[in-house]
Structures are given as C-alpha cells and as structure tokens.
Amino acid sequence: MLNHLRAERMTRVTPVNHGGTVADGNLMGLTSGYIVRADDRLPRQGRTYPWRNHQSYLKDFRALRRDVVDEFLEYR
C-alpha cells in the first residue's frame, strides 16, 4: 500500500464501507462492566468481510492474502 501511494504520488488511503451495515454489539464481543458502560462510544464492526473482526490471526492472514481489499479503499 505504501509503495502504491508513493508511486502514484498520493498521500492517504481511507477505508470506505459502501454497504453501510454495522453489526450490533461492541467490536471485541466483551461483556465486562466498564466495556458495557462505554458501549455507545466504542467502535463497531461490519456484518461481512472486510469489516468483520474475528480476533483470529489465521483467519485475518488468510483473508488478506487471498482477497482483494482495494475495492474498499479510497486513495487520494
């Protein structure tokens, strides 16, 4: 990504969720009291790839190696 930005003389890349779907619950699926109290201020995740956080290195590694994420990125 950094090489692409340099080659195209761009300075930033932003992820864009075109579907706009957001899953219920907090990003990490935690139920501790301090997490529940701050739930309205915590980040959310999407319902589908690439906006879903599995908390699994292997799942994320495989997804990023196989799938194309450029359609979800906006370069400027």
mmCIF file of the N, C-alpha and C atoms, coordinates in Angstrom:
data_MODEL
# 
_entry.id   MODEL 
# 
loop_
_atom_site.group_PDB 
_atom_site.id 
_atom_site.type_symbol 
_atom_site.label_atom_id 
_atom_site.label_alt_id 
_atom_site.label_comp_id 
_atom_site.label_asym_id 
_atom_site.label_entity_id 
_atom_site.label_seq_id 
_atom_site.pdbx_PDB_ins_code 
_atom_site.Cartn_x 
_atom_site.Cartn_y 
_atom_site.Cartn_z 
_atom_site.occupancy 
_atom_site.B_iso_or_equiv 
_atom_site.pdbx_formal_charge 
_atom_site.auth_seq_id 
_atom_site.auth_comp_id 
_atom_site.auth_asym_id 
_atom_site.auth_atom_id 
_atom_site.pdbx_PDB_model_num 
ATOM 1   N N  . MET A 1 1  ? 0.812   -1.174  0.000  1.00 0.00 ? 1  MET A N  1 
ATOM 2   C CA . MET A 1 1  ? 0.000   0.000   0.000  1.00 0.00 ? 1  MET A CA 1 
ATOM 3   C C  . MET A 1 1  ? 0.872   1.261   0.000  1.00 0.00 ? 1  MET A C  1 
ATOM 4   N N  . LEU A 1 2  ? 1.896   1.245   0.829  1.00 0.00 ? 2  LEU A N  1 
ATOM 5   C CA . LEU A 1 2  ? 2.784   2.410   0.883  1.00 0.00 ? 2  LEU A CA 1 
ATOM 6   C C  . LEU A 1 2  ? 3.515   2.615   -0.439 1.00 0.00 ? 2  LEU A C  1 
ATOM 7   N N  . ASN A 1 3  ? 3.945   1.535   -1.051 1.00 0.00 ? 3  ASN A N  1 
ATOM 8   C CA . ASN A 1 3  ? 4.605   1.643   -2.348 1.00 0.00 ? 3  ASN A CA 1 
ATOM 9   C C  . ASN A 1 3  ? 3.652   2.197   -3.404 1.00 0.00 ? 3  ASN A C  1 
ATOM 10  N N  . HIS A 1 4  ? 2.413   1.755   -3.369 1.00 0.00 ? 4  HIS A N  1 
ATOM 11  C CA . HIS A 1 4  ? 1.409   2.258   -4.315 1.00 0.00 ? 4  HIS A CA 1 
ATOM 12  C C  . HIS A 1 4  ? 1.167   3.756   -4.104 1.00 0.00 ? 4  HIS A C  1 
ATOM 13  N N  . LEU A 1 5  ? 1.059   4.177   -2.858 1.00 0.00 ? 5  LEU A N  1 
ATOM 14  C CA . LEU A 1 5  ? 0.867   5.597   -2.569 1.00 0.00 ? 5  LEU A CA 1 
ATOM 15  C C  . LEU A 1 5  ? 2.033   6.425   -3.105 1.00 0.00 ? 5  LEU A C  1 
ATOM 16  N N  . ARG A 1 6  ? 3.235   5.965   -2.859 1.00 0.00 ? 6  ARG A N  1 
ATOM 17  C CA . ARG A 1 6  ? 4.418   6.697   -3.349 1.00 0.00 ? 6  ARG A CA 1 
ATOM 18  C C  . ARG A 1 6  ? 4.469   6.731   -4.874 1.00 0.00 ? 6  ARG A C  1 
ATOM 19  N N  . ALA A 1 7  ? 4.219   5.605   -5.503 1.00 0.00 ? 7  ALA A N  1 
ATOM 20  C CA . ALA A 1 7  ? 4.296   5.522   -6.964 1.00 0.00 ? 7  ALA A CA 1 
ATOM 21  C C  . ALA A 1 7  ? 3.267   6.429   -7.636 1.00 0.00 ? 7  ALA A C  1 
ATOM 22  N N  . GLU A 1 8  ? 2.095   6.541   -7.042 1.00 0.00 ? 8  GLU A N  1 
ATOM 23  C CA . GLU A 1 8  ? 1.021   7.359   -7.620 1.00 0.00 ? 8  GLU A CA 1 
ATOM 24  C C  . GLU A 1 8  ? 1.022   8.784   -7.075 1.00 0.00 ? 8  GLU A C  1 
ATOM 25  N N  . ARG A 1 9  ? 2.009   9.101   -6.243 1.00 0.00 ? 9  ARG A N  1 
ATOM 26  C CA . ARG A 1 9  ? 2.146   10.427  -5.638 1.00 0.00 ? 9  ARG A CA 1 
ATOM 27  C C  . ARG A 1 9  ? 0.873   10.825  -4.857 1.00 0.00 ? 9  ARG A C  1 
ATOM 28  N N  . MET A 1 10 ? 0.390   9.885   -4.082 1.00 0.00 ? 10 MET A N  1 
ATOM 29  C CA . MET A 1 10 ? -0.764  10.128  -3.225 1.00 0.00 ? 10 MET A CA 1 
ATOM 30  C C  . MET A 1 10 ? -0.291  10.158  -1.778 1.00 0.00 ? 10 MET A C  1 
ATOM 31  N N  . THR A 1 11 ? -1.108  10.723  -0.908 1.00 0.00 ? 11 THR A N  1 
ATOM 32  C CA . THR A 1 11 ? -0.682  10.887  0.482  1.00 0.00 ? 11 THR A CA 1 
ATOM 33  C C  . THR A 1 11 ? -1.535  10.154  1.498  1.00 0.00 ? 11 THR A C  1 
ATOM 34  N N  . ARG A 1 12 ? -2.704  9.658   1.091  1.00 0.00 ? 12 ARG A N  1 
ATOM 35  C CA . ARG A 1 12 ? -3.538  8.973   2.097  1.00 0.00 ? 12 ARG A CA 1 
ATOM 36  C C  . ARG A 1 12 ? -4.437  7.922   1.461  1.00 0.00 ? 12 ARG A C  1 
ATOM 37  N N  . VAL A 1 13 ? -4.829  6.997   2.293  1.00 0.00 ? 13 VAL A N  1 
ATOM 38  C CA . VAL A 1 13 ? -5.773  5.960   1.902  1.00 0.00 ? 13 VAL A CA 1 
ATOM 39  C C  . VAL A 1 13 ? -6.791  5.826   3.032  1.00 0.00 ? 13 VAL A C  1 
ATOM 40  N N  . THR A 1 14 ? -8.065  5.703   2.648  1.00 0.00 ? 14 THR A N  1 
ATOM 41  C CA . THR A 1 14 ? -9.145  5.646   3.629  1.00 0.00 ? 14 THR A CA 1 
ATOM 42  C C  . THR A 1 14 ? -10.036 4.441   3.334  1.00 0.00 ? 14 THR A C  1 
ATOM 43  N N  . PRO A 1 15 ? -10.355 3.620   4.340  1.00 0.00 ? 15 PRO A N  1 
ATOM 44  C CA . PRO A 1 15 ? -11.302 2.529   4.109  1.00 0.00 ? 15 PRO A CA 1 
ATOM 45  C C  . PRO A 1 15 ? -12.712 3.094   3.964  1.00 0.00 ? 15 PRO A C  1 
ATOM 46  N N  . VAL A 1 16 ? -13.482 2.517   3.037  1.00 0.00 ? 16 VAL A N  1 
ATOM 47  C CA . VAL A 1 16 ? -14.838 3.002   2.777  1.00 0.00 ? 16 VAL A CA 1 
ATOM 48  C C  . VAL A 1 16 ? -15.801 1.825   2.825  1.00 0.00 ? 16 VAL A C  1 
ATOM 49  N N  . ASN A 1 17 ? -16.825 1.938   3.660  1.00 0.00 ? 17 ASN A N  1 
ATOM 50  C CA . ASN A 1 17 ? -17.847 0.903   3.789  1.00 0.00 ? 17 ASN A CA 1 
ATOM 51  C C  . ASN A 1 17 ? -19.030 1.286   2.911  1.00 0.00 ? 17 ASN A C  1 
ATOM 52  N N  . HIS A 1 18 ? -19.066 0.765   1.679  1.00 0.00 ? 18 HIS A N  1 
ATOM 53  C CA . HIS A 1 18 ? -20.133 1.111   0.740  1.00 0.00 ? 18 HIS A CA 1 
ATOM 54  C C  . HIS A 1 18 ? -21.488 0.544   1.158  1.00 0.00 ? 18 HIS A C  1 
ATOM 55  N N  . GLY A 1 19 ? -21.484 -0.620  1.802  1.00 0.00 ? 19 GLY A N  1 
ATOM 56  C CA . GLY A 1 19 ? -22.738 -1.244  2.227  1.00 0.00 ? 19 GLY A CA 1 
ATOM 57  C C  . GLY A 1 19 ? -23.364 -0.559  3.418  1.00 0.00 ? 19 GLY A C  1 
ATOM 58  N N  . GLY A 1 20 ? -22.531 -0.027  4.290  1.00 0.00 ? 20 GLY A N  1 
ATOM 59  C CA . GLY A 1 20 ? -23.018 0.702   5.447  1.00 0.00 ? 20 GLY A CA 1 
ATOM 60  C C  . GLY A 1 20 ? -23.612 -0.151  6.551  1.00 0.00 ? 20 GLY A C  1 
ATOM 61  N N  . THR A 1 21 ? -23.517 -1.468  6.471  1.00 0.00 ? 21 THR A N  1 
ATOM 62  C CA . THR A 1 21 ? -24.083 -2.304  7.519  1.00 0.00 ? 21 THR A CA 1 
ATOM 63  C C  . THR A 1 21 ? -23.123 -2.401  8.695  1.00 0.00 ? 21 THR A C  1 
ATOM 64  N N  . VAL A 1 22 ? -23.654 -2.272  9.885  1.00 0.00 ? 22 VAL A N  1 
ATOM 65  C CA . VAL A 1 22 ? -22.867 -2.338  11.113 1.00 0.00 ? 22 VAL A CA 1 
ATOM 66  C C  . VAL A 1 22 ? -23.498 -3.381  12.023 1.00 0.00 ? 22 VAL A C  1 
ATOM 67  N N  . ALA A 1 23 ? -22.671 -4.239  12.600 1.00 0.00 ? 23 ALA A N  1 
ATOM 68  C CA . ALA A 1 23 ? -23.161 -5.283  13.490 1.00 0.00 ? 23 ALA A CA 1 
ATOM 69  C C  . ALA A 1 23 ? -23.520 -4.713  14.854 1.00 0.00 ? 23 ALA A C  1 
ATOM 70  N N  . ASP A 1 24 ? -24.431 -5.378  15.537 1.00 0.00 ? 24 ASP A N  1 
ATOM 71  C CA . ASP A 1 24 ? -24.777 -4.998  16.905 1.00 0.00 ? 24 ASP A CA 1 
ATOM 72  C C  . ASP A 1 24 ? -23.664 -5.447  17.837 1.00 0.00 ? 24 ASP A C  1 
ATOM 73  N N  . GLY A 1 25 ? -23.529 -4.772  18.950 1.00 0.00 ? 25 GLY A N  1 
ATOM 74  C CA . GLY A 1 25 ? -22.533 -5.157  19.936 1.00 0.00 ? 25 GLY A CA 1 
ATOM 75  C C  . GLY A 1 25 ? -21.199 -4.491  19.690 1.00 0.00 ? 25 GLY A C  1 
ATOM 76  N N  . ASN A 1 26 ? -20.330 -4.579  20.682 1.00 0.00 ? 26 ASN A N  1 
ATOM 77  C CA . ASN A 1 26 ? -19.043 -3.906  20.570 1.00 0.00 ? 26 ASN A CA 1 
ATOM 78  C C  . ASN A 1 26 ? -18.077 -4.694  19.695 1.00 0.00 ? 26 ASN A C  1 
ATOM 79  N N  . LEU A 1 27 ? -16.988 -4.057  19.363 1.00 0.00 ? 27 LEU A N  1 
ATOM 80  C CA . LEU A 1 27 ? -16.013 -4.605  18.430 1.00 0.00 ? 27 LEU A CA 1 
ATOM 81  C C  . LEU A 1 27 ? -15.417 -5.922  18.895 1.00 0.00 ? 27 LEU A C  1 
ATOM 82  N N  . MET A 1 28 ? -15.187 -6.060  20.176 1.00 0.00 ? 28 MET A N  1 
ATOM 83  C CA . MET A 1 28 ? -14.472 -7.229  20.670 1.00 0.00 ? 28 MET A CA 1 
ATOM 84  C C  . MET A 1 28 ? -15.368 -8.297  21.282 1.00 0.00 ? 28 MET A C  1 
ATOM 85  N N  . GLY A 1 29 ? -16.648 -8.041  21.413 1.00 0.00 ? 29 GLY A N  1 
ATOM 86  C CA . GLY A 1 29 ? -17.555 -9.016  21.997 1.00 0.00 ? 29 GLY A CA 1 
ATOM 87  C C  . GLY A 1 29 ? -17.361 -9.208  23.495 1.00 0.00 ? 29 GLY A C  1 
ATOM 88  N N  . LEU A 1 30 ? -16.829 -8.192  24.168 1.00 0.00 ? 30 LEU A N  1 
ATOM 89  C CA . LEU A 1 30 ? -16.575 -8.293  25.601 1.00 0.00 ? 30 LEU A CA 1 
ATOM 90  C C  . LEU A 1 30 ? -17.797 -7.868  26.406 1.00 0.00 ? 30 LEU A C  1 
ATOM 91  N N  . THR A 1 31 ? -17.927 -8.415  27.617 1.00 0.00 ? 31 THR A N  1 
ATOM 92  C CA . THR A 1 31 ? -19.088 -8.105  28.450 1.00 0.00 ? 31 THR A CA 1 
ATOM 93  C C  . THR A 1 31 ? -18.702 -7.549  29.818 1.00 0.00 ? 31 THR A C  1 
ATOM 94  N N  . SER A 1 32 ? -17.454 -7.145  29.990 1.00 0.00 ? 32 SER A N  1 
ATOM 95  C CA . SER A 1 32 ? -17.027 -6.556  31.260 1.00 0.00 ? 32 SER A CA 1 
ATOM 96  C C  . SER A 1 32 ? -17.823 -5.282  31.526 1.00 0.00 ? 32 SER A C  1 
ATOM 97  N N  . GLY A 1 33 ? -18.018 -4.956  32.810 1.00 0.00 ? 33 GLY A N  1 
ATOM 98  C CA . GLY A 1 33 ? -18.823 -3.794  33.190 1.00 0.00 ? 33 GLY A CA 1 
ATOM 99  C C  . GLY A 1 33 ? -18.351 -2.499  32.557 1.00 0.00 ? 33 GLY A C  1 
ATOM 100 N N  . TYR A 1 34 ? -17.054 -2.247  32.584 1.00 0.00 ? 34 TYR A N  1 
ATOM 101 C CA . TYR A 1 34 ? -16.543 -0.991  32.022 1.00 0.00 ? 34 TYR A CA 1 
ATOM 102 C C  . TYR A 1 34 ? -16.725 -0.948  30.505 1.00 0.00 ? 34 TYR A C  1 
ATOM 103 N N  . ILE A 1 35 ? -16.704 -2.096  29.842 1.00 0.00 ? 35 ILE A N  1 
ATOM 104 C CA . ILE A 1 35 ? -16.942 -2.153  28.396 1.00 0.00 ? 35 ILE A CA 1 
ATOM 105 C C  . ILE A 1 35 ? -18.418 -1.878  28.110 1.00 0.00 ? 35 ILE A C  1 
ATOM 106 N N  . VAL A 1 36 ? -19.303 -2.497  28.872 1.00 0.00 ? 36 VAL A N  1 
ATOM 107 C CA . VAL A 1 36 ? -20.737 -2.310  28.672 1.00 0.00 ? 36 VAL A CA 1 
ATOM 108 C C  . VAL A 1 36 ? -21.130 -0.854  28.918 1.00 0.00 ? 36 VAL A C  1 
ATOM 109 N N  . ARG A 1 37 ? -20.560 -0.219  29.934 1.00 0.00 ? 37 ARG A N  1 
ATOM 110 C CA . ARG A 1 37 ? -20.883 1.182   30.226 1.00 0.00 ? 37 ARG A CA 1 
ATOM 111 C C  . ARG A 1 37 ? -20.404 2.133   29.124 1.00 0.00 ? 37 ARG A C  1 
ATOM 112 N N  . ALA A 1 38 ? -19.325 1.772   28.461 1.00 0.00 ? 38 ALA A N  1 
ATOM 113 C CA . ALA A 1 38 ? -18.781 2.635   27.400 1.00 0.00 ? 38 ALA A CA 1 
ATOM 114 C C  . ALA A 1 38 ? -19.205 2.174   26.000 1.00 0.00 ? 38 ALA A C  1 
ATOM 115 N N  . ASP A 1 39 ? -20.128 1.231   25.926 1.00 0.00 ? 39 ASP A N  1 
ATOM 116 C CA . ASP A 1 39 ? -20.503 0.621   24.652 1.00 0.00 ? 39 ASP A CA 1 
ATOM 117 C C  . ASP A 1 39 ? -20.914 1.631   23.580 1.00 0.00 ? 39 ASP A C  1 
ATOM 118 N N  . ASP A 1 40 ? -21.585 2.695   23.978 1.00 0.00 ? 40 ASP A N  1 
ATOM 119 C CA . ASP A 1 40 ? -22.037 3.679   22.983 1.00 0.00 ? 40 ASP A CA 1 
ATOM 120 C C  . ASP A 1 40 ? -20.884 4.478   22.383 1.00 0.00 ? 40 ASP A C  1 
ATOM 121 N N  . ARG A 1 41 ? -19.701 4.397   22.989 1.00 0.00 ? 41 ARG A N  1 
ATOM 122 C CA . ARG A 1 41 ? -18.543 5.149   22.489 1.00 0.00 ? 41 ARG A CA 1 
ATOM 123 C C  . ARG A 1 41 ? -17.485 4.254   21.841 1.00 0.00 ? 41 ARG A C  1 
ATOM 124 N N  . LEU A 1 42 ? -17.694 2.956   21.860 1.00 0.00 ? 42 LEU A N  1 
ATOM 125 C CA . LEU A 1 42 ? -16.718 2.023   21.296 1.00 0.00 ? 42 LEU A CA 1 
ATOM 126 C C  . LEU A 1 42 ? -16.936 1.837   19.793 1.00 0.00 ? 42 LEU A C  1 
ATOM 127 N N  . PRO A 1 43 ? -15.872 1.503   19.067 1.00 0.00 ? 43 PRO A N  1 
ATOM 128 C CA . PRO A 1 43 ? -16.015 1.262   17.625 1.00 0.00 ? 43 PRO A CA 1 
ATOM 129 C C  . PRO A 1 43 ? -16.882 0.040   17.347 1.00 0.00 ? 43 PRO A C  1 
ATOM 130 N N  . ARG A 1 44 ? -17.500 0.020   16.188 1.00 0.00 ? 44 ARG A N  1 
ATOM 131 C CA . ARG A 1 44 ? -18.330 -1.100  15.744 1.00 0.00 ? 44 ARG A CA 1 
ATOM 132 C C  . ARG A 1 44 ? -17.630 -1.809  14.597 1.00 0.00 ? 44 ARG A C  1 
ATOM 133 N N  . GLN A 1 45 ? -18.115 -2.986  14.298 1.00 0.00 ? 45 GLN A N  1 
ATOM 134 C CA . GLN A 1 45 ? -17.611 -3.693  13.140 1.00 0.00 ? 45 GLN A CA 1 
ATOM 135 C C  . GLN A 1 45 ? -18.769 -4.004  12.204 1.00 0.00 ? 45 GLN A C  1 
ATOM 136 N N  . GLY A 1 46 ? -18.439 -4.315  10.975 1.00 0.00 ? 46 GLY A N  1 
ATOM 137 C CA . GLY A 1 46 ? -19.460 -4.640  9.990  1.00 0.00 ? 46 GLY A CA 1 
ATOM 138 C C  . GLY A 1 46 ? -19.950 -6.066  10.131 1.00 0.00 ? 46 GLY A C  1 
ATOM 139 N N  . ARG A 1 47 ? -20.968 -6.384  9.362  1.00 0.00 ? 47 ARG A N  1 
ATOM 140 C CA . ARG A 1 47 ? -21.530 -7.736  9.394  1.00 0.00 ? 47 ARG A CA 1 
ATOM 141 C C  . ARG A 1 47 ? -20.777 -8.699  8.476  1.00 0.00 ? 47 ARG A C  1 
ATOM 142 N N  . THR A 1 48 ? -20.080 -8.159  7.474  1.00 0.00 ? 48 THR A N  1 
ATOM 143 C CA . THR A 1 48 ? -19.415 -9.003  6.486  1.00 0.00 ? 48 THR A CA 1 
ATOM 144 C C  . THR A 1 48 ? -17.970 -8.562  6.265  1.00 0.00 ? 48 THR A C  1 
ATOM 145 N N  . TYR A 1 49 ? -17.207 -9.393  5.529  1.00 0.00 ? 49 TYR A N  1 
ATOM 146 C CA . TYR A 1 49 ? -15.831 -9.079  5.166  1.00 0.00 ? 49 TYR A CA 1 
ATOM 147 C C  . TYR A 1 49 ? -15.818 -7.808  4.337  1.00 0.00 ? 49 TYR A C  1 
ATOM 148 N N  . PRO A 1 50 ? -14.857 -6.939  4.477  1.00 0.00 ? 50 PRO A N  1 
ATOM 149 C CA . PRO A 1 50 ? -13.677 -6.974  5.319  1.00 0.00 ? 50 PRO A CA 1 
ATOM 150 C C  . PRO A 1 50 ? -13.880 -6.250  6.638  1.00 0.00 ? 50 PRO A C  1 
ATOM 151 N N  . TRP A 1 51 ? -15.095 -5.945  6.981  1.00 0.00 ? 51 TRP A N  1 
ATOM 152 C CA . TRP A 1 51 ? -15.382 -5.151  8.174  1.00 0.00 ? 51 TRP A CA 1 
ATOM 153 C C  . TRP A 1 51 ? -15.636 -6.002  9.408  1.00 0.00 ? 51 TRP A C  1 
ATOM 154 N N  . ARG A 1 52 ? -15.475 -7.296  9.294  1.00 0.00 ? 52 ARG A N  1 
ATOM 155 C CA . ARG A 1 52 ? -15.697 -8.219  10.414 1.00 0.00 ? 52 ARG A CA 1 
ATOM 156 C C  . ARG A 1 52 ? -14.374 -8.548  11.083 1.00 0.00 ? 52 ARG A C  1 
ATOM 157 N N  . ASN A 1 53 ? -14.293 -8.397  12.397 1.00 0.00 ? 53 ASN A N  1 
ATOM 158 C CA . ASN A 1 53 ? -13.083 -8.694  13.159 1.00 0.00 ? 53 ASN A CA 1 
ATOM 159 C C  . ASN A 1 53 ? -13.266 -10.032 13.862 1.00 0.00 ? 53 ASN A C  1 
ATOM 160 N N  . HIS A 1 54 ? -12.502 -11.030 13.465 1.00 0.00 ? 54 HIS A N  1 
ATOM 161 C CA . HIS A 1 54 ? -12.651 -12.379 14.029 1.00 0.00 ? 54 HIS A CA 1 
ATOM 162 C C  . HIS A 1 54 ? -11.766 -12.625 15.240 1.00 0.00 ? 54 HIS A C  1 
ATOM 163 N N  . GLN A 1 55 ? -10.838 -11.719 15.533 1.00 0.00 ? 55 GLN A N  1 
ATOM 164 C CA . GLN A 1 55 ? -9.877  -11.923 16.618 1.00 0.00 ? 55 GLN A CA 1 
ATOM 165 C C  . GLN A 1 55 ? -9.088  -13.214 16.403 1.00 0.00 ? 55 GLN A C  1 
ATOM 166 N N  . SER A 1 56 ? -8.789  -13.526 15.148 1.00 0.00 ? 56 SER A N  1 
ATOM 167 C CA . SER A 1 56 ? -8.028  -14.730 14.821 1.00 0.00 ? 56 SER A CA 1 
ATOM 168 C C  . SER A 1 56 ? -6.956  -14.358 13.801 1.00 0.00 ? 56 SER A C  1 
ATOM 169 N N  . TYR A 1 57 ? -5.709  -14.511 14.184 1.00 0.00 ? 57 TYR A N  1 
ATOM 170 C CA . TYR A 1 57 ? -4.612  -14.182 13.284 1.00 0.00 ? 57 TYR A CA 1 
ATOM 171 C C  . TYR A 1 57 ? -4.707  -14.989 11.994 1.00 0.00 ? 57 TYR A C  1 
ATOM 172 N N  . LEU A 1 58 ? -4.985  -16.294 12.107 1.00 0.00 ? 58 LEU A N  1 
ATOM 173 C CA . LEU A 1 58 ? -5.021  -17.146 10.925 1.00 0.00 ? 58 LEU A CA 1 
ATOM 174 C C  . LEU A 1 58 ? -6.136  -16.743 9.964  1.00 0.00 ? 58 LEU A C  1 
ATOM 175 N N  . LYS A 1 59 ? -7.338  -16.472 10.487 1.00 0.00 ? 59 LYS A N  1 
ATOM 176 C CA . LYS A 1 59 ? -8.449  -16.053 9.613  1.00 0.00 ? 59 LYS A CA 1 
ATOM 177 C C  . LYS A 1 59 ? -8.128  -14.729 8.923  1.00 0.00 ? 59 LYS A C  1 
ATOM 178 N N  . ASP A 1 60 ? -7.595  -13.782 9.673  1.00 0.00 ? 60 ASP A N  1 
ATOM 179 C CA . ASP A 1 60 ? -7.256  -12.485 9.082  1.00 0.00 ? 60 ASP A CA 1 
ATOM 180 C C  . ASP A 1 60 ? -6.122  -12.623 8.068  1.00 0.00 ? 60 ASP A C  1 
ATOM 181 N N  . PHE A 1 61 ? -5.116  -13.419 8.381  1.00 0.00 ? 61 PHE A N  1 
ATOM 182 C CA . PHE A 1 61 ? -3.988  -13.621 7.478  1.00 0.00 ? 61 PHE A CA 1 
ATOM 183 C C  . PHE A 1 61 ? -4.459  -14.223 6.155  1.00 0.00 ? 61 PHE A C  1 
ATOM 184 N N  . ARG A 1 62 ? -5.273  -15.274 6.242  1.00 0.00 ? 62 ARG A N  1 
ATOM 185 C CA . ARG A 1 62 ? -5.786  -15.913 5.026  1.00 0.00 ? 62 ARG A CA 1 
ATOM 186 C C  . ARG A 1 62 ? -6.627  -14.951 4.203  1.00 0.00 ? 62 ARG A C  1 
ATOM 187 N N  . ALA A 1 63 ? -7.490  -14.207 4.860  1.00 0.00 ? 63 ALA A N  1 
ATOM 188 C CA . ALA A 1 63 ? -8.362  -13.272 4.148  1.00 0.00 ? 63 ALA A CA 1 
ATOM 189 C C  . ALA A 1 63 ? -7.560  -12.200 3.430  1.00 0.00 ? 63 ALA A C  1 
ATOM 190 N N  . LEU A 1 64 ? -6.561  -11.655 4.088  1.00 0.00 ? 64 LEU A N  1 
ATOM 191 C CA . LEU A 1 64 ? -5.764  -10.594 3.476  1.00 0.00 ? 64 LEU A CA 1 
ATOM 192 C C  . LEU A 1 64 ? -4.848  -11.111 2.374  1.00 0.00 ? 64 LEU A C  1 
ATOM 193 N N  . ARG A 1 65 ? -4.442  -12.370 2.453  1.00 0.00 ? 65 ARG A N  1 
ATOM 194 C CA . ARG A 1 65 ? -3.586  -12.942 1.408  1.00 0.00 ? 65 ARG A CA 1 
ATOM 195 C C  . ARG A 1 65 ? -4.399  -13.324 0.169  1.00 0.00 ? 65 ARG A C  1 
ATOM 196 N N  . ARG A 1 66 ? -5.644  -13.753 0.344  1.00 0.00 ? 66 ARG A N  1 
ATOM 197 C CA . ARG A 1 66 ? -6.451  -14.247 -0.772 1.00 0.00 ? 66 ARG A CA 1 
ATOM 198 C C  . ARG A 1 66 ? -7.339  -13.183 -1.384 1.00 0.00 ? 66 ARG A C  1 
ATOM 199 N N  . ASP A 1 67 ? -7.897  -12.330 -0.569 1.00 0.00 ? 67 ASP A N  1 
ATOM 200 C CA . ASP A 1 67 ? -8.931  -11.418 -1.030 1.00 0.00 ? 67 ASP A CA 1 
ATOM 201 C C  . ASP A 1 67 ? -8.363  -10.071 -1.446 1.00 0.00 ? 67 ASP A C  1 
ATOM 202 N N  . VAL A 1 68 ? -9.088  -9.423  -2.333 1.00 0.00 ? 68 VAL A N  1 
ATOM 203 C CA . VAL A 1 68 ? -8.717  -8.088  -2.795 1.00 0.00 ? 68 VAL A CA 1 
ATOM 204 C C  . VAL A 1 68 ? -9.426  -7.068  -1.915 1.00 0.00 ? 68 VAL A C  1 
ATOM 205 N N  . VAL A 1 69 ? -8.670  -6.170  -1.308 1.00 0.00 ? 69 VAL A N  1 
ATOM 206 C CA . VAL A 1 69 ? -9.273  -5.167  -0.441 1.00 0.00 ? 69 VAL A CA 1 
ATOM 207 C C  . VAL A 1 69 ? -9.319  -3.790  -1.096 1.00 0.00 ? 69 VAL A C  1 
ATOM 208 N N  . ASP A 1 70 ? -8.701  -3.665  -2.281 1.00 0.00 ? 70 ASP A N  1 
ATOM 209 C CA . ASP A 1 70 ? -8.663  -2.358  -2.940 1.00 0.00 ? 70 ASP A CA 1 
ATOM 210 C C  . ASP A 1 70 ? -10.041 -1.774  -3.216 1.00 0.00 ? 70 ASP A C  1 
ATOM 211 N N  . GLU A 1 71 ? -11.042 -2.625  -3.430 1.00 0.00 ? 71 GLU A N  1 
ATOM 212 C CA . GLU A 1 71 ? -12.378 -2.097  -3.695 1.00 0.00 ? 71 GLU A CA 1 
ATOM 213 C C  . GLU A 1 71 ? -12.976 -1.400  -2.468 1.00 0.00 ? 71 GLU A C  1 
ATOM 214 N N  . PHE A 1 72 ? -12.363 -1.600  -1.301 1.00 0.00 ? 72 PHE A N  1 
ATOM 215 C CA . PHE A 1 72 ? -12.839 -0.987  -0.071 1.00 0.00 ? 72 PHE A CA 1 
ATOM 216 C C  . PHE A 1 72 ? -11.961 0.186   0.368  1.00 0.00 ? 72 PHE A C  1 
ATOM 217 N N  . LEU A 1 73 ? -11.025 0.582   -0.496 1.00 0.00 ? 73 LEU A N  1 
ATOM 218 C CA . LEU A 1 73 ? -10.100 1.654   -0.152 1.00 0.00 ? 73 LEU A CA 1 
ATOM 219 C C  . LEU A 1 73 ? -10.245 2.820   -1.130 1.00 0.00 ? 73 LEU A C  1 
ATOM 220 N N  . GLU A 1 74 ? -10.089 3.998   -0.597 1.00 0.00 ? 74 GLU A N  1 
ATOM 221 C CA . GLU A 1 74 ? -10.131 5.214   -1.409 1.00 0.00 ? 74 GLU A CA 1 
ATOM 222 C C  . GLU A 1 74 ? -8.776  5.912   -1.280 1.00 0.00 ? 74 GLU A C  1 
ATOM 223 N N  . TYR A 1 75 ? -8.074  6.026   -2.405 1.00 0.00 ? 75 TYR A N  1 
ATOM 224 C CA . TYR A 1 75 ? -6.751  6.649   -2.426 1.00 0.00 ? 75 TYR A CA 1 
ATOM 225 C C  . TYR A 1 75 ? -6.864  8.124   -2.814 1.00 0.00 ? 75 TYR A C  1 
ATOM 226 N N  . ARG A 1 76 ? -6.053  8.973   -2.186 1.00 0.00 ? 76 ARG A N  1 
ATOM 227 C CA . ARG A 1 76 ? -6.021  10.406  -2.521 1.00 0.00 ? 76 ARG A CA 1 
ATOM 228 C C  . ARG A 1 76 ? -4.612  10.915  -2.436 1.00 0.00 ? 76 ARG A C  1 
# 
